[in-house]
Amino acid sequence: MHGLYDVIHRRRDVRAEFTGEPVAPDTLERILAAAHAAPSVGLSQPWDFVLIRSDEVRTAFHEHVRTERDVFAATLSGAEAERFARIKIDGVLEAGLSIVVTYDPQRGGPAVLGRHAIADAGLYSVCLAIQNLWLAATAEGLGVGWVSFYREEFLRDLLGIPAGIRPVAWLCVGPVSHLERVPDLERHGWRRRRPLDLAVHADRWGSR
């Protein structure tokens, strides 16, 4: 039991610590199996995993990410801009493997049990698969970094993803030199963690 909590709190969004070494095939099989074991609305399992090792594909994506980083940086000024300039936002070229996780809203349709009132329940299911993958990778001594500086249309075209299927996450995965004790955004002063007691309400919103 304590091992699970340890993995949850050790997990980090890795960017600079990848060694570039490959992920062993049996290890990759285990973390993908963990992801695929996630719960899903209506047992729809609306995820797919695109494994990317191609230098050409990773380089093209990295260039796109750099462009989007510049777009975001242009919205900042002053101390905020200076802080952001020090933050590394991806490990696309450093990690030997990337995994793109997608969402197919047609999977299990047209009547997906449990999704009729909450359209995003399928998307939530994909996020559960991503979390399973992330925790399993951490337990295996690997690092994972979620890259979010991209346009879905670009990634769909780059990977030949069919229309209607959403690329939800580009995950950099691989061996790491270490996992930072304090998350990057906290270390760089971008944001502090919110105390748990501020997030807990009793029976009604705002009641502590």
N, CA, C and O of each residue as an XYZ file, in Angstrom:
832
protein
N       0.826     -1.210      0.000
C       0.000      0.000      0.000
C       0.861      1.262      0.000
O       0.617      2.191     -0.770
N       1.877      1.285      0.876
C       2.726      2.477      0.948
C       3.469      2.695     -0.362
O       3.762      3.837     -0.719
N       3.782      1.616     -1.092
C       4.471      1.746     -2.364
C       3.674      2.543     -3.367
O       4.242      3.330     -4.124
N       2.348      2.353     -3.386
C       1.492      3.100     -4.304
C       1.549      4.587     -3.999
O       1.715      5.397     -4.911
N       1.415      4.956     -2.732
C       1.465      6.369     -2.363
C       2.826      6.976     -2.685
O       2.912      8.138     -3.084
N       3.879      6.200     -2.513
C       5.223      6.678     -2.834
C       5.335      7.008     -4.320
O       5.887      8.044     -4.691
N       4.811      6.123     -5.169
C       4.861      6.362     -6.614
C       4.053      7.602     -6.982
O       4.496      8.416     -7.792
N       2.873      7.746     -6.392
C       2.035      8.915     -6.686
C       2.777     10.211     -6.375
O       2.719     11.165     -7.150
N       3.469     10.242     -5.247
C       4.121     11.495     -4.843
C       5.494     11.685     -5.493
O       5.989     12.809     -5.565
N       6.116     10.596     -5.968
C       7.393     10.732     -6.686
C       7.213     11.112     -8.141
O       8.125     11.667     -8.754
N       6.051     10.822     -8.704
C       5.800     11.085    -10.120
C       6.078     12.547    -10.456
O       5.671     13.452     -9.728
N       6.770     12.761    -11.561
C       7.080     14.120    -12.008
C       6.837     14.247    -13.503
O       6.878     13.262    -14.240
N       6.586     15.469    -13.935
C       6.506     15.775    -15.358
C       7.939     16.053    -15.810
O       8.479     17.133    -15.570
N       8.543     15.070    -16.463
C       9.980     15.105    -16.739
C      10.262     15.834    -18.051
O       9.557     15.656    -19.045
N      11.300     16.652    -18.030
C      11.704     17.368    -19.241
C      13.207     17.257    -19.483
O      13.637     16.905    -20.582
N      13.998     17.555    -18.467
C      15.450     17.671    -18.661
C      16.230     16.445    -18.218
O      17.441     16.388    -18.435
N      15.582     15.463    -17.605
C      16.325     14.393    -16.970
C      16.419     13.096    -17.784
O      16.990     12.116    -17.305
N      15.871     13.073    -18.998
C      15.937     11.862    -19.822
C      17.381     11.559    -20.217
O      18.150     12.468    -20.532
N      17.743     10.278    -20.198
C      19.097      9.868    -20.572
C      19.217      9.530    -22.051
O      20.327      9.472    -22.581
N      18.091      9.304    -22.726
C      18.110      8.913    -24.130
C      18.191      7.417    -24.352
O      18.128      6.952    -25.490
N      18.330      6.658    -23.275
C      18.384      5.201    -23.396
C      17.008      4.656    -23.770
O      15.996      5.276    -23.443
N      16.950      3.519    -24.442
C      15.663      2.954    -24.860
C      14.889      2.349    -23.688
O      15.451      2.039    -22.638
N      13.603      2.195    -23.899
C      12.756      1.494    -22.938
C      12.765      0.017    -23.319
O      12.504     -0.330    -24.471
N      13.062     -0.846    -22.364
C      13.099     -2.281    -22.633
C      11.725     -2.760    -23.095
O      10.710     -2.325    -22.551
N      11.676     -3.653    -24.094
C      10.386     -4.114    -24.630
C       9.434     -4.674    -23.577
O       8.239     -4.380    -23.615
N       9.938     -5.476    -22.637
C       9.044     -6.047    -21.627
C       8.512     -4.973    -20.683
O       7.382     -5.064    -20.204
N       9.331     -3.955    -20.418
C       8.878     -2.838    -19.582
C       7.800     -2.039    -20.301
O       6.791     -1.666    -19.702
N       8.015     -1.780    -21.580
C       7.025     -1.057    -22.364
C       5.700     -1.821    -22.393
O       4.629     -1.224    -22.286
N       5.781     -3.125    -22.538
C       4.569     -3.949    -22.548
C       3.810     -3.812    -21.230
O       2.581     -3.740    -21.223
N       4.534     -3.776    -20.125
C       3.875     -3.667    -18.816
C       3.190     -2.317    -18.632
O       2.069     -2.257    -18.128
N       3.852     -1.237    -19.036
C       3.235      0.076    -18.812
C       2.056      0.304    -19.759
O       1.089      0.971    -19.391
N       2.129     -0.246    -20.975
C       0.988     -0.147    -21.880
C      -0.173     -0.995    -21.375
O      -1.331     -0.591    -21.482
N       0.134     -2.172    -20.823
C      -0.913     -3.017    -20.253
C      -1.581     -2.328    -19.073
O      -2.792     -2.450    -18.886
N      -0.798     -1.600    -18.271
C      -1.363     -0.848    -17.153
C      -2.296      0.250    -17.659
O      -3.374      0.468    -17.105
N      -1.869      0.935    -18.712
C      -2.718      1.975    -19.307
C      -4.009      1.372    -19.839
O      -5.092      1.924    -19.642
N      -3.885      0.239    -20.512
C      -5.039     -0.409    -21.137
C      -5.988     -1.009    -20.097
O      -7.132     -1.333    -20.419
N      -5.527     -1.159    -18.865
C      -6.359     -1.689    -17.780
C      -7.188     -0.609    -17.096
O      -7.933     -0.901    -16.160
N      -7.067      0.632    -17.554
C      -7.795      1.730    -16.917
C      -9.306      1.545    -17.074
O      -9.761      0.941    -18.044
N     -10.074      2.062    -16.125
C     -11.532      2.030    -16.286
C     -11.960      2.969    -17.404
O     -11.297      3.973    -17.663
N     -13.072      2.642    -18.072
C     -13.573      3.507    -19.140
C     -15.089      3.483    -19.155
O     -15.708      2.466    -18.842
N     -15.681      4.605    -19.519
C     -17.127      4.717    -19.542
C     -17.707      3.689    -20.515
O     -17.288      3.609    -21.670
N     -18.667      2.910    -20.038
C     -19.302      1.918    -20.882
C     -18.360      0.847    -21.395
O     -18.670      0.175    -22.379
N     -17.217      0.675    -20.751
C     -16.169     -0.244    -21.207
C     -15.821      0.011    -22.679
O     -15.570     -0.914    -23.451
N     -15.817      1.292    -23.034
C     -15.567      1.671    -24.431
C     -14.093      1.636    -24.801
O     -13.760      1.510    -25.980
N     -13.196      1.745    -23.812
C     -11.751      1.758    -24.062
C     -11.419      2.621    -25.293
O     -10.911      2.111    -26.291
N     -11.705      3.916    -25.214
C     -11.628      4.773    -26.405
C     -10.227      5.277    -26.746
O     -10.076      6.219    -27.524
N      -9.211      4.654    -26.167
C      -7.833      5.107    -26.379
C      -7.097      4.249    -27.405
O      -7.444      3.090    -27.633
N      -6.075      4.843    -28.017
C      -5.061      4.126    -28.789
C      -3.719      4.741    -28.440
O      -3.650      5.874    -27.964
N      -2.639      3.982    -28.682
C      -1.292      4.427    -28.326
C      -0.409      4.364    -29.571
O      -0.193      3.289    -30.130
N       0.092      5.500    -29.996
C       0.989      5.573    -31.148
C       2.412      5.667    -30.611
O       2.766      6.652    -29.963
N       3.229      4.652    -30.874
C       4.611      4.617    -30.380
C       5.519      5.283    -31.406
O       5.539      4.890    -32.573
N       6.265      6.283    -30.973
C       7.079      7.077    -31.891
C       8.540      7.012    -31.489
O       8.931      7.446    -30.405
N       9.330      6.462    -32.386
C      10.779      6.407    -32.190
C      11.525      7.133    -33.311
O      12.722      7.392    -33.186
N      10.843      7.458    -34.384
C      11.452      8.079    -35.558
C      12.060      9.438    -35.229
O      11.378     10.311    -34.691
N      13.346      9.619    -35.552
C      13.991     10.920    -35.348
C      13.334     11.996    -36.203
O      13.204     13.145    -35.782
N      12.924     11.615    -37.399
C      12.309     12.586    -38.313
C      10.989     13.116    -37.747
O      10.731     14.319    -37.769
N      10.172     12.212    -37.247
C       8.887     12.627    -36.683
C       9.090     13.448    -35.424
O       8.432     14.473    -35.244
N       9.988     13.017    -34.549
C      10.221     13.749    -33.297
C      10.790     15.139    -33.578
O      10.439     16.104    -32.899
N      11.668     15.242    -34.578
C      12.237     16.548    -34.913
C      11.170     17.491    -35.451
O      11.135     18.666    -35.086
N      10.300     16.981    -36.316
C       9.224     17.813    -36.869
C       8.293     18.295    -35.758
O       7.881     19.455    -35.740
N       7.968     17.395    -34.834
C       7.097     17.786    -33.733
C       7.791     18.791    -32.823
O       7.179     19.762    -32.379
N       9.069     18.554    -32.547
C       9.815     19.464    -31.676
C       9.853     20.876    -32.249
O       9.726     21.850    -31.507
N      10.027     20.993    -33.552
C      10.039     22.316    -34.180
C       8.689     23.011    -34.010
O       8.626     24.216    -33.769
N       7.618     22.240    -34.139
C       6.276     22.793    -33.928
C       6.100     23.245    -32.481
O       5.527     24.304    -32.224
N       6.589     22.446    -31.540
C       6.495     22.790    -30.122
C       7.244     24.089    -29.834
O       6.761     24.939    -29.086
N       8.424     24.235    -30.431
C       9.196     25.469    -30.221
C       8.431     26.689    -30.733
O       8.459     27.751    -30.111
N       7.753     26.533    -31.862
C       6.956     27.633    -32.402
C       5.832     28.005    -31.442
O       5.593     29.186    -31.190
N       5.144     27.003    -30.907
C       4.054     27.268    -29.973
C       4.572     27.833    -28.652
O       3.878     28.606    -27.992
N       5.781     27.453    -28.270
C       6.380     28.042    -27.078
C       6.560     29.544    -27.275
O       6.284     30.338    -26.376
N       7.028     29.919    -28.466
C       7.222     31.334    -28.774
C       5.897     32.092    -28.783
O       5.830     33.245    -28.356
N       4.842     31.432    -29.273
C       3.514     32.055    -29.284
C       3.081     32.382    -27.860
O       2.590     33.478    -27.589
N       3.266     31.416    -26.942
C       2.884     31.640    -25.554
C       3.786     32.686    -24.898
O       3.309     33.544    -24.155
N       5.082     32.612    -25.174
C       6.029     33.556    -24.568
C       5.689     35.000    -24.933
O       5.916     35.922    -24.150
N       5.142     35.179    -26.135
C       4.804     36.530    -26.594
C       3.656     37.139    -25.795
O       3.450     38.351    -25.845
N       2.908     36.321    -25.062
C       1.803     36.838    -24.242
C       2.264     37.273    -22.858
O       1.480     37.833    -22.091
N       3.531     37.018    -22.532
C       4.049     37.308    -21.197
C       4.903     38.560    -21.201
O       5.369     39.000    -22.251
N       5.105     39.132    -20.026
C       5.979     40.305    -19.895
C       6.574     40.334    -18.498
O       6.107     39.639    -17.596
N       7.595     41.135    -18.334
C       8.175     41.349    -17.019
C       8.742     40.099    -16.383
O       9.349     39.260    -17.049
N       8.531     39.988    -15.071
C       9.082     38.868    -14.303
C       8.516     37.533    -14.775
O       9.205     36.513    -14.747
N       7.255     37.544    -15.208
C       6.641     36.298    -15.683
C       7.353     35.793    -16.928
O       7.595     34.593    -17.059
N       7.689     36.693    -17.839
C       8.414     36.318    -19.055
C       9.802     35.792    -18.715
O      10.278     34.840    -19.334
N      10.454     36.411    -17.729
C      11.787     35.966    -17.325
C      11.736     34.570    -16.707
O      12.609     33.742    -16.968
N      10.726     34.311    -15.899
C      10.584     32.979    -15.309
C      10.336     31.931    -16.378
O      10.936     30.856    -16.354
N       9.452     32.243    -17.316
C       9.129     31.271    -18.359
C      10.336     30.970    -19.237
O      10.495     29.842    -19.701
N      11.175     31.950    -19.466
C      12.359     31.751    -20.306
C      13.301     30.707    -19.727
O      14.075     30.094    -20.463
N      13.244     30.497    -18.411
C      14.130     29.530    -17.757
C      13.540     28.116    -17.706
O      14.219     27.172    -17.303
N      12.279     27.975    -18.112
C      11.583     26.695    -17.970
C      11.688     25.873    -19.251
O      11.317     26.343    -20.326
N      12.185     24.665    -19.137
C      12.232     23.743    -20.268
C      10.863     23.084    -20.364
O      10.350     22.577    -19.367
N      10.265     23.086    -21.553
C       8.873     22.624    -21.663
C       8.723     21.235    -22.260
O       7.611     20.710    -22.287
N       9.801     20.617    -22.740
C       9.629     19.297    -23.337
C      10.944     18.523    -23.325
O      12.025     19.089    -23.161
N      10.811     17.199    -23.506
C      11.970     16.323    -23.657
C      11.851     15.489    -24.917
O      12.306     14.346    -24.960
N      11.237     16.063    -25.946
C      10.927     15.320    -27.173
C      12.168     14.708    -27.805
O      12.145     13.554    -28.230
N      13.250     15.477    -27.867
C      14.467     14.967    -28.505
C      15.334     14.165    -27.541
O      16.118     13.319    -27.972
N      15.201     14.419    -26.257
C      16.033     13.739    -25.267
C      15.533     12.326    -24.947
O      16.336     11.424    -24.710
N      14.221     12.132    -24.939
C      13.655     10.812    -24.655
C      13.673      9.970    -25.928
O      13.343     10.455    -27.010
N      14.060      8.713    -25.787
C      14.150      7.854    -26.965
C      12.808      7.388    -27.494
O      12.718      6.909    -28.624
N      11.755      7.523    -26.681
C      10.426      7.059    -27.061
C       9.398      8.123    -26.723
O       9.471      8.776    -25.682
N       8.438      8.284    -27.625
C       7.262      9.096    -27.319
C       6.026      8.254    -27.578
O       6.017      7.396    -28.460
N       4.991      8.507    -26.803
C       3.723      7.807    -26.957
C       2.618      8.844    -27.078
O       2.394      9.638    -26.165
N       1.935      8.828    -28.203
C       0.787      9.719    -28.383
C      -0.473      8.926    -28.056
O      -0.728      7.875    -28.644
N      -1.253      9.438    -27.117
C      -2.487      8.782    -26.687
C      -3.660      9.520    -27.333
O      -3.762     10.743    -27.240
N      -4.540      8.766    -27.987
C      -5.652      9.373    -28.714
C      -6.993      8.981    -28.120
O      -7.097      8.046    -27.326
N      -8.025      9.728    -28.530
C      -9.394      9.483    -28.078
C     -10.311      9.317    -29.286
O     -10.389     10.198    -30.142
N     -11.005      8.178    -29.349
C     -11.973      7.912    -30.410
C     -13.377      7.967    -29.806
O     -13.785      7.022    -29.130
N     -14.140      9.067    -30.037
C     -15.471      9.195    -29.445
C     -16.493      8.221    -30.024
O     -17.574      8.049    -29.461
N     -16.157      7.583    -31.144
C     -17.078      6.623    -31.755
C     -16.904      5.208    -31.188
O     -17.744      4.338    -31.421
N     -15.827      4.982    -30.453
C     -15.563      3.654    -29.901
C     -16.674      3.262    -28.928
O     -16.999      4.010    -28.005
N     -17.244      2.095    -29.146
C     -18.297      1.629    -28.259
C     -19.662      2.206    -28.560
O     -20.622      1.918    -27.845
N     -19.775      3.026    -29.616
C     -21.032      3.711    -29.937
C     -21.970      2.857    -30.747
O     -21.669      1.708    -31.068
N     -23.142      3.443    -31.084
C     -23.532      4.823    -30.777
C     -24.027      5.043    -29.347
O     -24.031      6.178    -28.871
N     -24.443      3.983    -28.656
C     -24.959      4.134    -27.287
C     -23.901      3.679    -26.302
O     -23.804      2.492    -25.990
N     -23.100      4.628    -25.807
C     -22.077      4.313    -24.811
C     -22.704      4.421    -23.424
O     -23.101      5.505    -22.995
N     -22.786      3.316    -22.746
C     -23.431      3.277    -21.437
C     -22.722      4.219    -20.467
O     -21.529      4.072    -20.201
N     -23.481      5.197    -19.937
C     -22.917      6.124    -18.960
C     -22.454      7.445    -19.537
O     -22.031      8.329    -18.792
N     -22.527      7.601    -20.889
C     -22.017      8.837    -21.489
C     -23.125      9.755    -21.979
O     -22.848     10.856    -22.453
N     -24.374      9.320    -21.873
C     -25.458     10.094    -22.492
C     -25.615     11.482    -21.881
O     -26.020     12.415    -22.575
N     -25.302     11.636    -20.597
C     -25.485     12.923    -19.928
C     -24.191     13.717    -19.819
O     -24.223     14.932    -19.624
N     -23.050     13.039    -19.942
C     -21.747     13.713    -19.815
C     -20.915     13.352    -21.048
O     -20.282     12.297    -21.094
N     -20.925     14.226    -22.027
C     -20.272     13.934    -23.302
C     -18.773     13.696    -23.141
O     -18.179     12.939    -23.909
N     -18.161     14.334    -22.151
C     -16.713     14.235    -21.987
C     -16.274     13.000    -21.197
O     -15.083     12.836    -20.931
N     -17.210     12.132    -20.820
C     -16.841     10.967    -20.015
C     -15.825     10.086    -20.734
O     -14.969      9.482    -20.088
N     -15.904     10.005    -22.046
C     -14.928      9.226    -22.804
C     -13.546      9.843    -22.740
O     -12.548      9.133    -22.621
N     -13.485     11.172    -22.818
C     -12.208     11.874    -22.705
C     -11.613     11.679    -21.320
O     -10.401     11.518    -21.180
N     -12.458     11.691    -20.297
C     -11.976     11.433    -18.944
C     -11.354     10.031    -18.861
O     -10.351      9.825    -18.178
N     -11.961      9.084    -19.562
C     -11.449      7.709    -19.559
C     -10.033      7.661    -20.122
O      -9.173      6.960    -19.590
N      -9.795      8.402    -21.191
C      -8.451      8.453    -21.780
C      -7.455      9.021    -20.773
O      -6.325      8.541    -20.673
N      -7.873     10.039    -20.031
C      -6.981     10.622    -19.023
C      -6.656      9.620    -17.916
O      -5.557      9.647    -17.363
N      -7.595      8.742    -17.591
C      -7.315      7.696    -16.613
C      -6.269      6.720    -17.148
O      -5.402      6.265    -16.403
N      -6.351      6.400    -18.437
C      -5.342      5.527    -19.044
C      -3.970      6.185    -19.012
O      -2.966      5.517    -18.767
N      -3.922      7.489    -19.258
C      -2.658      8.226    -19.218
C      -2.077      8.198    -17.811
O      -0.877      7.987    -17.635
N      -2.929      8.410    -16.806
C      -2.445      8.376    -15.426
C      -1.920      6.992    -15.060
O      -0.885      6.875    -14.405
N      -2.629      5.942    -15.479
C      -2.135      4.589    -15.223
C      -0.755      4.385    -15.842
O       0.151      3.848    -15.206
N      -0.611      4.819    -17.089
C       0.675      4.683    -17.781
C       1.765      5.429    -17.015
O       2.869      4.913    -16.836
N       1.453      6.639    -16.567
C       2.432      7.499    -15.894
C       2.885      6.877    -14.573
O       4.078      6.850    -14.272
N       1.931      6.378    -13.789
C       2.293      5.785    -12.507
C       3.064      4.485    -12.699
O       4.017      4.212    -11.969
N       2.649      3.673    -13.690
C       3.369      2.428    -13.966
C       4.797      2.729    -14.406
O       5.732      2.053    -13.975
N       4.976      3.733    -15.257
C       6.316      4.103    -15.712
C       7.171      4.568    -14.540
O       8.350      4.224    -14.451
N       6.581      5.347    -13.643
C       7.316      5.804    -12.457
C       7.743      4.626    -11.605
O       8.872      4.583    -11.117
N       6.836      3.664    -11.425
C       7.161      2.462    -10.644
C       8.283      1.665    -11.287
O       9.034      0.980    -10.592
N       8.407      1.749    -12.616
C       9.454      1.038    -13.356
C      10.775      1.806    -13.398
O      11.749      1.338    -13.987
N      10.807      2.983    -12.773
C      12.019      3.792    -12.778
C      12.172      4.660    -14.008
O      13.260      5.172    -14.276
N      11.088      4.835    -14.767
C      11.120      5.663    -15.965
C      10.532      7.038    -15.675
O       9.841      7.242    -14.677
N      10.821      7.968    -16.565
C      10.226      9.284    -16.481
C       9.211      9.461    -17.596
O       9.303      8.822    -18.644
N       8.240     10.338    -17.361
C       7.230     10.682    -18.364
C       7.066     12.196    -18.372
O       7.025     12.833    -17.320
N       6.974     12.762    -19.569
C       6.716     14.193    -19.704
C       5.575     14.426    -20.674
O       5.627     13.961    -21.813
N       4.544     15.140    -20.239
C       3.374     15.424    -21.078
C       3.624     16.745    -21.790
O       3.742     17.785    -21.144
N       3.704     16.712    -23.099
C       3.928     17.917    -23.900
C       2.576     18.459    -24.354
O       1.810     17.748    -25.004
N       2.281     19.708    -24.018
C       0.982     20.282    -24.370
C       1.095     21.522    -25.258
O       0.088     22.174    -25.537
N       2.304     21.852    -25.703
C       2.490     23.004    -26.577
C       2.375     22.563    -28.035
O       3.372     22.533    -28.756
N       1.168     22.223    -28.465
C       0.970     21.827    -29.864
C      -0.477     22.062    -30.261
O      -1.359     22.193    -29.411
N      -0.705     22.113    -31.563
C      -2.050     22.218    -32.123
C      -2.494     20.829    -32.553
O      -1.748     20.106    -33.214
N      -3.693     20.464    -32.180
C      -4.179     19.125    -32.500
C      -4.159     18.856    -34.002
O      -3.848     17.744    -34.428
N      -4.489     19.864    -34.807
C      -4.534     19.667    -36.253
C      -3.153     19.306    -36.790
O      -3.029     18.450    -37.666
N      -2.120     19.955    -36.268
C      -0.758     19.664    -36.713
C      -0.389     18.228    -36.390
O       0.138     17.513    -37.242
N      -0.663     17.802    -35.166
C      -0.273     16.455    -34.750
C      -1.086     15.396    -35.492
O      -0.570     14.330    -35.828
N      -2.348     15.694    -35.741
C      -3.179     14.754    -36.495
C      -2.593     14.547    -37.897
O      -2.507     13.418    -38.381
N      -2.194     15.638    -38.538
C      -1.607     15.544    -39.878
C      -0.255     14.839    -39.845
O       0.042     14.017    -40.712
N       0.562     15.159    -38.845
C       1.907     14.592    -38.748
C       1.864     13.074    -38.623
O       2.692     12.378    -39.211
N       0.911     12.564    -37.867
C       0.852     11.131    -37.583
C      -0.195     10.393    -38.421
O      -0.351      9.180    -38.285
N      -0.910     11.112    -39.283
C      -1.925     10.459    -40.096
C      -3.098      9.947    -39.278
O      -3.680      8.911    -39.600
N      -3.446     10.666    -38.226
C      -4.568     10.272    -37.377
C      -5.870     10.609    -38.100
O      -6.029     11.734    -38.573
N      -6.797      9.670    -38.197
C      -8.047      9.920    -38.928
C      -8.859     11.066    -38.336
O      -8.774     11.355    -37.142
N      -9.644     11.711    -39.185
C     -10.530     12.774    -38.728
C     -11.487     12.215    -37.688
O     -11.956     11.083    -37.806
N     -11.772     13.015    -36.669
C     -12.688     12.594    -35.624
C     -12.005     11.975    -34.426
O     -12.617     11.837    -33.367
N     -10.739     11.596    -34.575
C      -9.980     11.043    -33.459
C      -9.053     12.135    -32.916
O      -8.295     12.743    -33.671
N      -9.116     12.376    -31.617
C      -8.348     13.462    -31.009
C      -7.025     12.969    -30.438
O      -7.009     11.997    -29.683
N      -5.926     13.612    -30.778
C      -4.670     13.348    -30.052
C      -4.728     14.087    -28.716
O      -4.734     15.317    -28.672
N      -4.772     13.317    -27.628
C      -4.956     13.920    -26.306
C      -3.623     14.273    -25.652
O      -3.513     15.293    -24.971
N      -2.611     13.432    -25.855
C      -1.340     13.673    -25.167
C      -0.170     13.142    -25.974
O      -0.219     12.037    -26.514
N       0.881     13.943    -26.048
C       2.194     13.468    -26.503
C       3.008     13.270    -25.234
O       3.309     14.229    -24.523
N       3.363     12.020    -24.954
C       4.108     11.688    -23.745
C       5.530     11.282    -24.115
O       5.725     10.359    -24.907
N       6.517     11.959    -23.552
C       7.916     11.555    -23.682
C       8.177     10.523    -22.578
O       7.851     10.759    -21.414
N       8.758      9.391    -22.943
C       8.927      8.292    -21.988
C      10.337      7.723    -22.093
O      10.842      7.514    -23.196
N      10.969      7.473    -20.958
C      12.283      6.833    -21.014
C      13.007      6.845    -19.686
O      12.551      7.464    -18.724
N      14.143      6.155    -19.633
C      14.991      6.192    -18.443
C      15.433      7.622    -18.129
O      15.604      8.444    -19.029
N      15.613      7.897    -16.853
C      16.010      9.232    -16.409
C      17.198      9.134    -15.466
O      17.426      8.094    -14.848
N      17.950     10.217    -15.358
C      19.060     10.267    -14.417
C      18.541     10.324    -12.985
O      19.151      9.774    -12.068
N      17.401     11.000    -12.805
C      16.767     11.131    -11.496
C      15.409     11.792    -11.696
O      15.109     12.300    -12.777
N      14.602     11.780    -10.662
C      13.360     12.537    -10.627
C      13.527     13.658     -9.608
O      13.946     13.416     -8.476
N      13.203     14.874    -10.006
C      13.346     16.010     -9.107
C      12.423     15.859     -7.896
O      11.292     15.390     -8.025
N      12.908     16.256     -6.736
C      12.085     16.186     -5.526
C      10.954     17.207     -5.585
O       9.832     16.925     -5.164
N      11.256     18.399     -6.110
C      10.263     19.473     -6.234
C       9.927     19.643     -7.715
O      10.839     19.739     -8.536
N       8.636     19.682     -8.080
C       8.254     19.860     -9.479
C       8.875     21.118    -10.095
O       9.092     22.117     -9.410
N       9.156     21.049    -11.397
C       9.845     22.137    -12.096
C       9.171     23.496    -11.905
O       9.844     24.487    -11.622
N       7.852     23.548    -12.059
C       7.177     24.843    -12.001
C       7.255     25.465    -10.616
O       7.256     26.688    -10.480
N       7.321     24.630     -9.595
C       7.531     25.155     -8.247
C       8.965     25.624     -8.076
O       9.211     26.683     -7.499
N       9.915     24.837     -8.576
C      11.333     25.198     -8.436
C      11.633     26.518     -9.132
O      12.465     27.297     -8.666
N      10.950     26.771    -10.256
C      11.199     28.004    -11.007
C      10.307     29.165    -10.561
O      10.366     30.254    -11.132
N       9.484     28.926     -9.544
C       8.663     30.007     -9.018
C       7.474     30.367     -9.886
O       6.906     31.451     -9.750
N       7.087     29.453    -10.791
C       5.948     29.763    -11.662
C       4.631     29.703    -10.879
O       3.773     30.572    -11.038
N       4.474     28.682    -10.038
C       3.260     28.544     -9.251
C       3.546     27.643     -8.046
O       4.429     26.787     -8.093
N       2.789     27.848     -6.975
C       2.914     27.013     -5.787
C       1.722     26.075     -5.683
O       0.633     26.363     -6.180
N       1.956     24.948     -5.026
C       0.856     24.010     -4.831
C      -0.209     24.598     -3.914
O       0.100     25.325     -2.970
N      -1.463     24.275     -4.204
C      -2.590     24.713     -3.396
C      -2.788     23.733     -2.250
O      -2.822     22.526     -2.487
N      -2.918     24.209     -1.019
C      -3.116     23.298      0.115
C      -4.385     22.472     -0.046
O      -5.387     22.963     -0.565
N      -4.342     21.215      0.400
C      -5.482     20.314      0.277
C      -6.720     20.876      0.951
O      -7.820     20.749      0.412
N      -6.571     21.500      2.126
C      -7.761     21.933      2.858
C      -8.558     22.998      2.112
O      -9.748     23.173      2.375
N      -7.919     23.711      1.185
C      -8.643     24.702      0.388
C      -9.450     24.054     -0.734
O     -10.327     24.687     -1.322
N      -9.151     22.792     -1.025
C      -9.845     22.099     -2.115
C     -10.984     21.211     -1.630
O     -11.702     20.631     -2.444
N     -11.159     21.098     -0.309
C     -12.161     20.194      0.246
C     -13.372     20.987      0.728
O     -13.241     21.931      1.508
N     -14.560     20.587      0.251
C     -15.821     21.224      0.633
C     -16.717     20.166      1.284
O     -16.609     18.979      0.978
N     -17.591     20.603      2.174
C     -18.474     19.669      2.881
C     -19.924     19.909      2.481
O     -20.511     20.926      2.852
N     -20.501     18.982      1.730
C     -21.901     18.992      1.320
C     -22.257     20.084      0.307
O     -22.976     19.806     -0.653
N     -21.784     21.293      0.490
C     -22.039     22.393     -0.447
C     -20.762     23.147     -0.734
O     -19.858     23.201      0.100
N     -20.692     23.729     -1.921
C     -19.509     24.508     -2.319
C     -19.272     25.629     -1.296
O     -20.191     26.355     -0.916
N     -18.017     25.742     -0.868
C     -17.649     26.815      0.033
C     -17.808     26.485      1.500
O     -17.372     27.259      2.353
N     -18.427     25.345      1.819
C     -18.581     24.952      3.211
C     -17.385     24.109      3.626
O     -17.156     23.042      3.056
N     -16.623     24.566      4.602
C     -15.421     23.861      5.056
C     -15.722     22.977      6.239
O     -14.826     22.308      6.754
